[in-house]
Amino acid sequence: MRLKVGDKVVYPSQGVSVVEEIADEELGGTTMSCYHLRLLNTDSKVVVPVGNAERVGLRPLSDKRAVDRAMRRLRAAEGDEADNWKDRYRANLDRIKTGDLDEVVDVLLCLADVARRKTLSFRERKMFDHARQLLVYEVAAVKGKPAEKVERDIEKALQVQPEPVDEG
């Protein structure tokens, strides 16, 4: 994948970034071409050697179809969950690290399902908020919408009421 200044990409577990500059940098005594990225959700800057972009998992933004599918899945609340919170946490952490949009949605669905039944632990709440932000910024970038509007849409989608229990 060859990037140019102005391209938006996803940096796994960090979110949507914009390529601000491509310049030669001296790293470890070797001069190499590097992408200078700015993370949109934190305004942090990251330097990634061009040759390592694939290895660190930089990927282009998802297309509109993938984003629409992700939002439909959220509204349909198709989550799954491990019973043991430690296993669930590890599995969700691995999902986030992939940087894959569908995996981030899986984390949100899983944790939203747990949150409907009980209070999330501090670590899981933090993970939920992080996954939500990753999704917000990617959807906003792909759809060209303000992050605040996308965040409201995601919150609305995640607040699906539990199915009524049939007492008969």
C-alpha positions as CSV (number, residue, x, y, z in Angstrom):
1,M,0.0,0.0,0.0
2,R,1.5,3.3,-1.1
3,L,0.2,6.4,0.7
4,K,0.3,10.0,-0.1
5,V,0.0,13.2,2.0
6,G,-3.7,13.7,3.0
7,D,-4.6,10.0,2.9
8,K,-6.6,8.7,5.9
9,V,-5.7,5.3,7.2
10,V,-6.5,3.2,10.2
11,Y,-3.7,2.5,12.7
12,P,-4.7,-0.6,14.6
13,S,-5.9,0.0,18.1
14,Q,-5.2,3.7,17.7
15,G,-7.8,4.7,15.1
16,V,-8.1,6.9,12.1
17,S,-4.9,8.8,11.1
18,V,-4.1,11.3,8.4
19,V,-0.8,11.2,6.6
20,E,0.6,14.7,7.2
21,E,4.1,14.2,5.6
22,I,6.3,11.6,4.0
23,A,9.9,12.3,4.8
24,D,13.3,10.6,5.3
25,E,14.1,10.0,8.9
26,E,17.2,8.6,10.6
27,L,16.1,5.7,12.8
28,G,18.7,3.5,14.5
29,G,21.5,4.9,12.3
30,T,19.6,4.1,9.1
31,T,17.8,6.6,6.9
32,M,14.4,5.5,5.8
33,S,11.3,7.0,4.3
34,C,8.6,7.4,6.9
35,Y,4.9,8.3,7.1
36,H,4.2,11.1,9.6
37,L,0.7,10.4,10.9
38,R,-1.6,12.4,13.1
39,L,-4.2,10.4,15.0
40,L,-7.5,12.1,14.7
41,N,-9.0,11.1,18.0
42,T,-6.1,12.2,20.2
43,D,-4.2,14.6,17.9
44,S,-1.0,12.6,18.6
45,K,1.7,12.2,16.0
46,V,3.2,8.8,15.0
47,V,6.1,8.1,12.6
48,V,5.9,4.8,10.8
49,P,8.6,3.6,8.3
50,V,7.1,3.1,4.9
51,G,8.5,-0.4,4.9
52,N,6.8,-1.3,8.2
53,A,3.4,0.1,7.3
54,E,1.9,-3.3,6.5
55,R,3.6,-5.1,9.4
56,V,2.2,-2.6,12.0
57,G,-1.2,-3.1,10.3
58,L,-1.9,0.3,8.7
59,R,-4.9,-0.1,6.4
60,P,-7.0,2.1,4.3
61,L,-10.4,3.3,5.7
62,S,-13.2,0.8,5.2
63,D,-15.5,1.4,2.3
64,K,-19.0,2.7,2.8
65,R,-20.5,-0.7,2.4
66,A,-18.4,-2.1,5.3
67,V,-19.3,0.9,7.5
68,D,-23.0,0.5,6.6
69,R,-22.8,-3.2,7.5
70,A,-21.1,-2.4,10.8
71,M,-23.8,0.1,11.7
72,R,-26.6,-2.4,10.8
73,R,-24.9,-5.1,13.0
74,L,-24.8,-2.6,15.9
75,R,-28.5,-1.9,15.5
76,A,-29.3,-5.6,15.3
77,A,-27.2,-6.3,18.4
78,E,-25.6,-9.4,17.0
79,G,-23.0,-9.9,19.8
80,D,-21.5,-12.9,21.4
81,E,-19.7,-13.1,24.7
82,A,-17.5,-15.4,26.8
83,D,-18.8,-16.1,30.3
84,N,-15.5,-15.6,32.1
85,W,-14.7,-11.9,32.1
86,K,-10.9,-12.6,31.8
87,D,-11.4,-14.7,28.7
88,R,-13.8,-12.1,27.3
89,Y,-11.3,-9.3,28.0
90,R,-8.4,-11.1,26.3
91,A,-10.6,-12.0,23.3
92,N,-11.8,-8.4,23.0
93,L,-8.3,-7.0,23.4
94,D,-7.1,-9.3,20.6
95,R,-10.0,-8.1,18.4
96,I,-9.2,-4.5,18.9
97,K,-5.5,-5.1,18.1
98,T,-6.4,-6.4,14.6
99,G,-7.7,-2.9,13.7
100,D,-10.4,-4.6,11.6
101,L,-13.7,-2.7,11.6
102,D,-15.8,-5.9,12.1
103,E,-13.7,-6.9,15.1
104,V,-14.2,-3.5,16.7
105,V,-18.0,-3.9,16.2
106,D,-17.8,-7.4,17.8
107,V,-16.1,-5.9,20.9
108,L,-18.8,-3.2,21.1
109,L,-21.6,-5.7,20.7
110,C,-20.1,-8.0,23.3
111,L,-19.6,-5.3,25.9
112,A,-22.9,-3.6,25.2
113,D,-24.6,-7.0,25.9
114,V,-22.8,-7.4,29.2
115,A,-23.6,-3.8,30.1
116,R,-27.3,-4.5,29.7
117,R,-27.1,-7.2,32.3
118,K,-24.6,-5.7,34.8
119,T,-22.1,-2.9,35.3
120,L,-18.9,-3.2,33.3
121,S,-15.7,-3.4,35.2
122,F,-13.4,-0.4,35.0
123,R,-11.2,-2.2,32.4
124,E,-14.1,-3.3,30.3
125,R,-15.7,0.1,30.4
126,K,-12.4,1.6,29.3
127,M,-12.2,-0.9,26.4
128,F,-15.8,-0.2,25.5
129,D,-15.1,3.5,25.3
130,H,-12.0,2.9,23.2
131,A,-13.7,0.6,20.8
132,R,-16.6,3.1,20.4
133,Q,-14.1,5.9,19.6
134,L,-12.3,3.8,17.0
135,L,-15.6,3.1,15.3
136,V,-16.8,6.7,15.6
137,Y,-13.8,8.2,13.9
138,E,-13.7,5.7,11.1
139,V,-17.4,6.0,10.4
140,A,-17.2,9.8,10.5
141,A,-14.2,9.8,8.1
142,V,-15.8,7.4,5.6
143,K,-19.3,9.1,5.8
144,G,-18.0,12.7,6.0
145,K,-20.1,13.3,9.1
146,P,-19.2,15.1,12.3
147,A,-17.9,12.7,15.0
148,E,-20.5,14.0,17.4
149,K,-23.3,12.9,15.2
150,V,-21.8,9.5,14.5
151,E,-21.3,9.0,18.2
152,R,-25.0,9.8,18.9
153,D,-26.0,7.3,16.1
154,I,-23.7,4.6,17.7
155,E,-25.0,5.2,21.2
156,K,-28.6,5.0,19.9
157,A,-27.8,1.7,18.1
158,L,-26.2,0.2,21.2
159,Q,-29.1,1.1,23.5
160,V,-31.2,-1.7,22.1
161,Q,-33.8,-2.8,24.7
162,P,-33.6,-6.4,25.8
163,E,-36.2,-8.8,24.4
164,P,-39.2,-9.2,26.7
165,V,-39.2,-12.5,28.5
166,D,-42.1,-14.8,27.5
167,E,-43.7,-15.8,30.8
168,G,-46.0,-18.4,29.2
